[in-house]
C-alpha cells in the first residue's frame, strides 16, 4: 500500500509552509485527495511534483 502524507508532512519535505501546500492542493498544482476536511497526498504524486519542480 502506498504511503499517504498529510499537509504538514508535505510542507516539511518540500521546505515550505503548510498554507503554501494547501494553496497548491486547492489549485491542483499538487494532486491530493480530500477526506472530509483533511488532505492526503500519495507518495507517488509528491514524487511527480518534486521531479516536475526540478525540471526532470
VENKAKA-V80759 format. One record per backbone hydrogen bond with DSSP energy under -1.0 kcal/mol. CO is the residue of the C=O (numbers start at 0). NH is the residue of the N-H. E is the energy in kcal/mol with one decimal. If there is no record, write none. Layout:
((CO:NH:E) (CO:NH:E))
This chain:
((2:42:-2.0) (4:40:-2.4) (5:9:-2.3) (6:10:-2.6) (7:11:-2.1) (8:12:-2.4) (9:13:-2.5) (10:14:-1.5) (10:15:-2.0) (16:20:-1.5) (17:21:-2.3) (18:22:-2.2) (19:23:-2.4) (20:24:-2.5) (21:25:-2.6) (22:26:-2.1) (23:28:-1.6) (23:29:-1.2) (32:39:-2.3) (34:37:-2.1) (37:34:-3.6) (39:32:-3.1) (40:4:-2.6) (41:45:-2.1) (42:46:-2.4) (43:47:-2.0) (44:48:-2.2) (45:49:-2.4) (46:50:-2.5) (47:51:-2.5) (48:52:-2.4) (49:53:-1.7) (50:55:-2.7))
